[in-house]
Amino acid sequence: MKIGFIGLGVMGKSMALNVLKAGYELTVYDVVRENVDALVQAGAQKGDSPEEVAKQSDVVMTSLPNSAIVESVVLGEQGVLSGLRENGIIVDLSSITPKTIRKISSMAKEKNISVIDAPVSGGAEGAAKGTLTIMAGGDKKVIEKVMPLLESVGKDIKHVGDVGAGDTIKAVNNLLLGINMVATAEALVLGKKAGLDPDIMFDIISKSSGGSYALTAKYEKYISKGHFDPGFMVDLMYKDLQLAIDTAKDLQYPLICGTLSQQMFEAARAEGLGDRDISSVIQLFEKWGKTEVRSEK
């Protein structure tokens, strides 16, 4: 099975390397030449466009920033659909709107090409280690066909429903992450301003009903040290919350906590924190509270 991989950013580069390590013949493309060169040095072949990658592949994997870019790369001029042969498979690992991937799937079906939406969770560390959680939407038989490929980049792979279900559950998951991150930051600053030791707060809350992934994953590594290198960037969190908001609007469902949380990440971006880890949103609360939540050890 020949594989194409398009989108070699922080996540995509690591996933593509793991595909190579699994022994697949791989052709890659990215608009950033240096990213392509790194994969070529590791043993991949270079494609000059998404279409050229698709011509040399049985399965094309994409890991791209947003819905518009995925749609352009797959459906646009010199796109994946222009080059992929009949019975080919597209596996989109990006986080995009369900309606976008369903549109792509509908157009691909006209050429007898299958589409799987397979957004991932686990961050840059999970991508590097090949331990990502993958939420796969699409035909079960097609997913079974590419399961060994998915297993080269992920550890926990779930079939969650038809095309679009993967992107939907990813949006719901990241909606909760965004809300929990903002709530965690607000609460920790309140506790510190009231005189509590941050380390004691972490120890107790992480074992109590107020605990969350946002607390356990972000306090010790980022907040307590005041180091906010990503991680999962504020810009990406803002984008993922927009996916949830757009999905809610399509369903005429009010998304109150999610919208408020997105505004906090918008404020963080306005403060120049867009390329920082999402835990850096605490710096807004620290500024307002005139105190910092740092380990006192």
Sine and cosine of phi, psi and omega as CSV:
sin_phi,cos_phi,sin_psi,cos_psi,sin_omega,cos_omega
0.00,0.00,0.83,-0.55,0.02,-1.00
-1.00,-0.08,0.71,-0.70,-0.12,-0.99
-0.90,-0.44,0.64,-0.77,0.18,-0.98
-0.93,-0.37,0.57,-0.82,0.02,-1.00
-0.70,-0.71,0.83,-0.55,-0.04,-1.00
-0.85,-0.52,0.84,-0.54,-0.02,-1.00
0.96,-0.29,1.00,-0.07,-0.14,-0.99
-0.90,-0.43,0.74,0.67,0.08,-1.00
-0.98,0.22,-0.40,-0.92,-0.06,-1.00
-0.83,0.55,-0.73,0.69,-0.02,-1.00
-0.98,0.19,-0.74,0.67,-0.10,-1.00
-0.88,0.47,-0.64,0.77,-0.01,-1.00
-0.87,0.49,-0.72,0.70,0.00,-1.00
-0.91,0.41,-0.67,0.74,0.01,-1.00
-0.89,0.45,-0.67,0.74,0.01,-1.00
-0.89,0.45,-0.63,0.77,0.04,-1.00
-0.89,0.45,-0.62,0.79,0.02,-1.00
-0.94,0.35,-0.54,0.84,0.10,-0.99
-0.89,0.46,-0.68,0.74,0.05,-1.00
-0.88,0.48,-0.71,0.70,-0.03,-1.00
-0.88,0.47,-0.46,0.89,0.00,-1.00
-0.98,0.21,-0.07,1.00,0.10,-1.00
0.99,-0.12,0.14,0.99,0.00,-1.00
-0.98,0.18,0.55,-0.84,0.16,-0.99
-0.97,0.23,0.84,-0.54,-0.22,-0.98
-0.80,-0.59,0.72,-0.69,0.13,-0.99
-0.87,-0.49,0.71,-0.71,-0.14,-0.99
-0.80,-0.60,0.37,-0.93,0.09,-1.00
-0.50,-0.86,0.62,-0.79,0.11,-0.99
-0.38,-0.92,0.46,-0.89,0.02,-1.00
-0.96,0.29,-0.30,0.96,0.05,-1.00
-1.00,-0.09,0.93,-0.38,-0.11,-0.99
-0.86,0.51,-0.63,0.78,-0.04,-1.00
-0.88,0.48,-0.58,0.81,0.02,-1.00
-0.91,0.41,-0.65,0.76,0.04,-1.00
-0.91,0.42,-0.71,0.70,-0.03,-1.00
-0.85,0.53,-0.62,0.79,0.00,-1.00
-0.89,0.46,-0.63,0.77,0.02,-1.00
-0.96,0.28,-0.59,0.81,0.04,-1.00
-0.89,0.45,-0.66,0.75,0.05,-1.00
-0.88,0.47,-0.48,0.88,0.01,-1.00
-0.99,0.12,-0.16,0.99,0.06,-1.00
0.83,-0.56,0.00,1.00,0.01,-1.00
-0.99,0.13,0.28,-0.96,0.14,-0.99
-0.99,-0.12,0.46,-0.89,-0.02,-1.00
-0.99,-0.14,0.72,-0.69,0.15,-0.99
-0.96,-0.27,0.58,-0.82,-0.05,-1.00
-1.00,0.04,-0.16,0.99,0.00,-1.00
-0.27,-0.96,0.27,-0.96,0.10,-1.00
-0.83,0.55,-0.61,0.79,0.02,-1.00
-0.88,0.47,-0.70,0.72,-0.01,-1.00
-0.91,0.41,-0.62,0.78,0.08,-1.00
-0.87,0.49,-0.72,0.69,-0.04,-1.00
-0.89,0.45,-0.61,0.79,-0.01,-1.00
-0.88,0.48,-0.46,0.89,-0.06,-1.00
-0.99,-0.17,0.18,0.98,-0.16,-0.99
-0.77,-0.64,0.47,-0.88,0.19,-0.98
-1.00,-0.05,-0.55,0.83,0.03,-1.00
-0.76,-0.65,0.75,-0.66,0.07,-1.00
-0.92,-0.40,0.82,-0.57,0.05,-1.00
-0.97,-0.24,0.67,-0.74,0.03,-1.00
-0.82,-0.57,0.66,-0.76,0.06,-1.00
-0.66,-0.75,1.00,-0.08,-0.22,-0.98
-0.76,-0.65,0.29,-0.96,-0.19,-0.98
-0.94,0.35,-0.56,0.83,-0.11,-0.99
-0.39,-0.92,0.07,-1.00,-0.08,-1.00
-0.88,0.48,-0.70,0.71,-0.06,-1.00
-0.88,0.47,-0.64,0.77,-0.02,-1.00
-0.94,0.33,-0.66,0.75,0.04,-1.00
-0.87,0.50,-0.72,0.69,-0.01,-1.00
-0.88,0.48,-0.67,0.74,0.01,-1.00
-0.91,0.41,-0.69,0.72,-0.04,-1.00
-0.91,0.41,-0.59,0.81,-0.04,-1.00
-1.00,0.06,-0.71,0.70,-0.15,-0.99
-0.98,-0.20,-0.24,0.97,-0.11,-0.99
-0.97,0.22,-0.04,-1.00,0.04,-1.00
-0.88,0.47,0.71,-0.70,-0.10,-0.99
0.84,0.55,0.57,0.82,0.00,-1.00
-1.00,0.00,0.03,-1.00,-0.06,-1.00
-0.86,0.50,-0.68,0.73,-0.03,-1.00
-0.91,0.42,-0.39,0.92,0.03,-1.00
-0.96,0.29,-0.38,0.92,-0.09,-1.00
-0.92,-0.40,-0.38,0.93,-0.10,-1.00
-0.97,0.26,0.71,-0.71,-0.03,-1.00
-0.97,0.24,0.29,-0.96,0.08,-1.00
-0.82,0.57,0.62,-0.78,-0.05,-1.00
0.96,0.26,0.14,0.99,0.09,-1.00
-0.95,0.31,0.20,-0.98,-0.04,-1.00
-0.75,-0.67,0.70,-0.71,0.12,-0.99
-0.94,-0.33,0.80,-0.61,0.06,-1.00
-0.89,-0.45,0.96,-0.29,0.00,-1.00
-1.00,-0.08,0.90,-0.44,-0.03,-1.00
-1.00,-0.07,0.02,1.00,-0.03,-1.00
-0.96,0.27,0.15,-0.99,0.15,-0.99
-0.94,-0.34,0.96,-0.27,-0.05,-1.00
-0.71,-0.70,0.03,-1.00,-0.01,-1.00
-0.95,0.31,0.60,-0.80,0.04,-1.00
-0.84,0.55,-0.61,0.79,-0.03,-1.00
-0.92,0.39,-0.50,0.87,0.03,-1.00
-0.93,0.37,-0.73,0.68,-0.02,-1.00
-0.93,0.37,-0.52,0.86,0.06,-1.00
-0.93,0.36,-0.60,0.80,0.08,-1.00
-0.89,0.45,-0.71,0.70,0.02,-1.00
-0.88,0.47,-0.69,0.73,0.00,-1.00
-0.89,0.46,-0.65,0.76,0.00,-1.00
-0.89,0.46,-0.68,0.73,0.00,-1.00
-0.95,0.31,-0.57,0.82,0.03,-1.00
-0.92,0.38,-0.59,0.81,-0.03,-1.00
-0.87,0.50,-0.52,0.85,0.03,-1.00
-0.89,0.45,-0.38,0.92,0.03,-1.00
-0.96,-0.28,0.24,0.97,0.00,-1.00
0.86,0.51,0.68,0.73,0.06,-1.00
-0.89,-0.46,0.71,-0.70,-0.03,-1.00
-1.00,-0.06,0.53,-0.85,0.02,-1.00
-0.81,-0.59,0.69,-0.72,0.11,-0.99
-0.83,-0.55,0.78,-0.62,0.18,-0.98
-1.00,-0.08,0.83,-0.55,-0.13,-0.99
-0.68,-0.74,0.88,0.47,0.04,-1.00
-0.88,0.47,0.43,-0.90,-0.12,-0.99
-0.87,-0.50,0.37,-0.93,0.09,-1.00
-0.68,-0.73,0.60,-0.80,-0.01,-1.00
0.67,-0.74,-0.13,0.99,0.11,-0.99
0.94,0.35,-0.12,-0.99,-0.06,-1.00
-0.88,0.48,-0.60,0.80,0.00,-1.00
-0.91,0.41,-0.69,0.72,0.03,-1.00
-0.90,0.43,-0.59,0.81,0.03,-1.00
-0.91,0.42,-0.67,0.74,-0.01,-1.00
-0.91,0.40,-0.62,0.78,-0.05,-1.00
-1.00,0.08,-0.19,0.98,-0.05,-1.00
0.96,0.29,0.51,0.86,-0.07,-1.00
-0.89,-0.45,0.41,0.91,-0.04,-1.00
-0.90,0.43,0.46,-0.89,0.24,-0.97
-1.00,0.02,0.75,-0.66,-0.04,-1.00
-0.86,-0.51,0.80,-0.60,-0.01,-1.00
-0.96,-0.27,0.99,-0.16,-0.17,-0.98
-0.99,-0.16,0.81,-0.58,0.09,-1.00
-0.92,-0.39,0.70,-0.71,0.00,-1.00
0.55,-0.84,-0.12,-0.99,0.00,-1.00
-0.90,0.44,0.78,-0.63,-0.09,-1.00
-0.87,0.50,-0.63,0.78,-0.01,-1.00
-0.91,0.41,-0.60,0.80,0.03,-1.00
-0.93,0.37,-0.67,0.74,0.02,-1.00
-0.89,0.46,-0.64,0.77,0.03,-1.00
-0.90,0.44,-0.57,0.82,-0.01,-1.00
-0.90,0.43,-0.61,0.79,-0.04,-1.00
-0.98,-0.18,0.15,0.99,-0.05,-1.00
-0.83,0.55,-0.70,0.72,0.04,-1.00
-0.86,0.51,-0.56,0.83,0.05,-1.00
-0.92,0.39,-0.72,0.70,0.04,-1.00
-0.88,0.47,-0.58,0.81,-0.01,-1.00
-0.94,0.35,-0.27,0.96,0.07,-1.00
-0.97,0.24,-0.30,0.95,-0.01,-1.00
-0.88,-0.47,-0.26,0.97,-0.06,-1.00
-0.70,-0.72,0.33,-0.95,-0.02,-1.00
-0.95,-0.32,-0.65,0.76,-0.03,-1.00
-0.92,-0.40,0.97,-0.24,-0.11,-0.99
-0.90,-0.44,0.86,-0.51,-0.06,-1.00
-0.88,-0.48,0.72,-0.69,0.19,-0.98
-1.00,0.08,0.91,-0.42,-0.17,-0.99
-0.95,-0.30,-0.01,1.00,0.02,-1.00
0.60,-0.80,-0.34,-0.94,-0.02,-1.00
-0.96,0.29,0.10,-1.00,0.04,-1.00
-0.80,0.60,0.76,-0.65,-0.05,-1.00
0.97,-0.25,-0.40,0.91,-0.02,-1.00
-0.93,0.37,-0.58,0.82,0.02,-1.00
-0.88,0.47,-0.74,0.67,0.01,-1.00
-0.92,0.38,-0.51,0.86,0.02,-1.00
-0.93,0.38,-0.74,0.67,-0.03,-1.00
-0.93,0.37,-0.53,0.85,0.07,-1.00
-0.91,0.42,-0.65,0.76,0.03,-1.00
-0.89,0.45,-0.66,0.75,0.02,-1.00
-0.91,0.42,-0.69,0.72,0.02,-1.00
-0.87,0.50,-0.74,0.67,-0.06,-1.00
-0.97,0.26,-0.39,0.92,0.16,-0.99
-0.86,0.50,-0.74,0.67,0.01,-1.00
-0.90,0.43,-0.65,0.76,0.03,-1.00
-0.87,0.50,-0.72,0.69,-0.02,-1.00
-0.89,0.46,-0.71,0.70,0.02,-1.00
-0.89,0.45,-0.72,0.69,-0.03,-1.00
-0.90,0.44,-0.59,0.81,0.00,-1.00
-0.91,0.41,-0.70,0.71,0.01,-1.00
-0.90,0.43,-0.71,0.70,-0.01,-1.00
-0.90,0.44,-0.65,0.76,0.02,-1.00
-0.89,0.46,-0.71,0.70,0.00,-1.00
-0.88,0.48,-0.72,0.70,-0.01,-1.00
-0.88,0.48,-0.70,0.71,-0.05,-1.00
-0.93,0.38,-0.66,0.75,-0.01,-1.00
-0.90,0.44,-0.64,0.77,0.02,-1.00
-0.92,0.39,-0.63,0.78,0.07,-1.00
-0.85,0.52,-0.74,0.68,0.00,-1.00
-0.88,0.47,-0.69,0.72,0.01,-1.00
-0.90,0.43,-0.68,0.73,-0.01,-1.00
-0.90,0.43,-0.48,0.88,0.03,-1.00
-0.99,0.10,0.02,1.00,0.11,-0.99
0.98,-0.21,0.12,0.99,-0.02,-1.00
-0.99,0.17,0.50,-0.87,0.11,-0.99
-0.97,0.23,0.84,-0.55,-0.04,-1.00
-0.84,0.54,-0.62,0.79,-0.01,-1.00
-0.92,0.40,-0.61,0.79,0.06,-1.00
-0.93,0.38,-0.65,0.76,0.07,-1.00
-0.84,0.54,-0.75,0.67,-0.02,-1.00
-0.87,0.49,-0.72,0.70,-0.05,-1.00
-0.87,0.49,-0.68,0.74,-0.05,-1.00
-0.98,0.21,-0.74,0.67,-0.09,-1.00
-0.92,0.38,-0.59,0.81,-0.02,-1.00
-0.91,0.42,-0.31,0.95,0.03,-1.00
-0.96,-0.28,0.11,0.99,-0.10,-1.00
-0.85,-0.52,-0.08,-1.00,-0.11,-0.99
-0.93,0.37,-0.28,0.96,0.04,-1.00
-1.00,0.05,0.01,1.00,-0.04,-1.00
-0.93,0.35,0.39,-0.92,0.03,-1.00
-0.32,-0.95,0.23,-0.97,0.10,-0.99
-0.86,0.51,-0.63,0.78,-0.01,-1.00
-0.85,0.53,-0.60,0.80,0.02,-1.00
-0.96,0.27,-0.80,0.61,-0.12,-0.99
-0.93,0.37,-0.56,0.83,-0.04,-1.00
-0.99,0.10,-0.41,0.91,-0.17,-0.99
-0.93,-0.37,-0.34,0.94,-0.06,-1.00
-0.94,0.33,-0.87,0.49,-0.13,-0.99
-0.92,0.39,-0.65,0.76,-0.09,-1.00
-0.98,0.20,-0.54,0.84,-0.12,-0.99
-0.88,-0.47,-0.91,0.42,-0.17,-0.98
-0.89,0.46,-0.76,0.65,-0.09,-1.00
-0.88,0.48,-0.47,0.88,-0.02,-1.00
-0.99,-0.10,-0.23,0.97,-0.07,-1.00
0.94,0.34,0.40,0.91,0.02,-1.00
-0.94,-0.35,0.84,-0.55,-0.15,-0.99
-0.83,-0.56,0.47,0.88,0.11,-0.99
-0.92,0.40,0.71,-0.70,-0.06,-1.00
-0.95,0.30,0.47,-0.88,0.10,1.00
0.97,0.23,-0.41,-0.91,-0.02,-1.00
-0.93,-0.37,0.91,-0.41,-0.16,-0.99
-0.95,0.32,0.51,-0.86,0.08,-1.00
-0.81,0.58,-0.69,0.73,-0.01,-1.00
-0.85,0.53,-0.64,0.77,-0.01,-1.00
-0.96,0.29,-0.60,0.80,0.06,-1.00
-0.89,0.45,-0.68,0.73,0.04,-1.00
-0.86,0.52,-0.69,0.72,0.01,-1.00
-0.90,0.43,-0.68,0.73,-0.02,-1.00
-0.93,0.38,-0.58,0.81,0.08,-1.00
-0.91,0.41,-0.56,0.83,0.06,-1.00
-0.90,0.43,-0.58,0.82,0.07,-1.00
-0.87,0.50,-0.69,0.72,0.01,-1.00
-0.91,0.41,-0.67,0.75,0.00,-1.00
-0.90,0.44,-0.69,0.72,0.01,-1.00
-0.90,0.44,-0.66,0.75,0.03,-1.00
-0.90,0.44,-0.67,0.74,0.02,-1.00
-0.89,0.46,-0.65,0.76,0.02,-1.00
-0.89,0.45,-0.65,0.76,0.04,-1.00
-0.87,0.49,-0.50,0.87,-0.03,-1.00
-0.99,-0.11,0.05,1.00,-0.03,-1.00
0.82,0.57,0.74,0.67,-0.03,-1.00
-0.86,-0.51,0.85,-0.53,-0.02,-1.00
-0.95,0.32,0.77,-0.64,-0.03,-1.00
-0.91,-0.41,1.00,0.05,-0.18,-0.98
-0.98,0.21,-0.84,0.55,-0.03,-1.00
-0.90,0.43,-0.62,0.78,0.00,-1.00
-0.90,0.43,-0.66,0.75,0.00,-1.00
-0.92,0.40,-0.67,0.74,0.04,-1.00
-0.89,0.46,-0.65,0.76,0.00,-1.00
-0.91,0.41,-0.64,0.77,0.03,-1.00
-0.88,0.47,-0.60,0.80,0.04,-1.00
-0.90,0.44,-0.54,0.84,0.07,-1.00
-0.92,0.39,-0.64,0.77,0.05,-1.00
-0.95,0.31,-0.49,0.87,0.13,-0.99
-0.89,0.45,-0.67,0.74,0.05,-1.00
-0.89,0.45,-0.63,0.78,0.04,-1.00
-0.89,0.45,-0.64,0.77,0.05,-1.00
-0.90,0.44,-0.65,0.76,0.01,-1.00
-0.90,0.43,-0.44,0.90,0.03,-1.00
-1.00,0.04,0.13,0.99,0.05,-1.00
1.00,0.10,0.33,0.94,-0.06,-1.00
-0.98,-0.19,0.23,0.97,-0.09,-1.00
-0.84,0.54,-0.56,0.83,-0.02,-1.00
-0.99,-0.13,0.19,0.98,0.05,-1.00
-1.00,-0.08,0.23,-0.97,0.05,-1.00
-0.90,0.44,0.46,-0.89,-0.04,-1.00
-0.87,0.50,-0.42,0.91,0.03,-1.00
-0.91,0.42,-0.30,0.95,0.01,-1.00
-0.92,0.39,-0.19,0.98,0.08,-1.00
-0.86,0.51,-0.37,0.93,0.03,-1.00
-0.90,0.45,-0.40,0.91,-0.02,-1.00
-0.91,0.42,-0.43,0.90,0.09,-1.00
-0.92,0.39,-0.74,0.67,0.01,-1.00
-0.91,0.42,-0.60,0.80,0.03,-1.00
-0.90,0.44,-0.62,0.78,0.03,-1.00
-0.90,0.44,-0.70,0.72,-0.01,-1.00
-0.94,0.34,-0.58,0.82,-0.04,-1.00
-1.00,0.03,-0.10,0.99,0.00,-1.00
0.81,0.58,0.68,0.73,0.05,-1.00
-0.41,-0.91,0.40,-0.92,0.02,-1.00
-0.89,-0.45,0.64,-0.77,0.04,-1.00
-0.99,-0.10,1.00,-0.08,-0.01,-1.00
-0.75,-0.67,0.47,-0.88,0.02,-1.00
-0.88,0.47,0.66,-0.76,0.02,-1.00
-0.98,-0.18,0.17,0.99,0.04,-1.00
-0.95,0.31,0.00,0.00,0.00,0.00
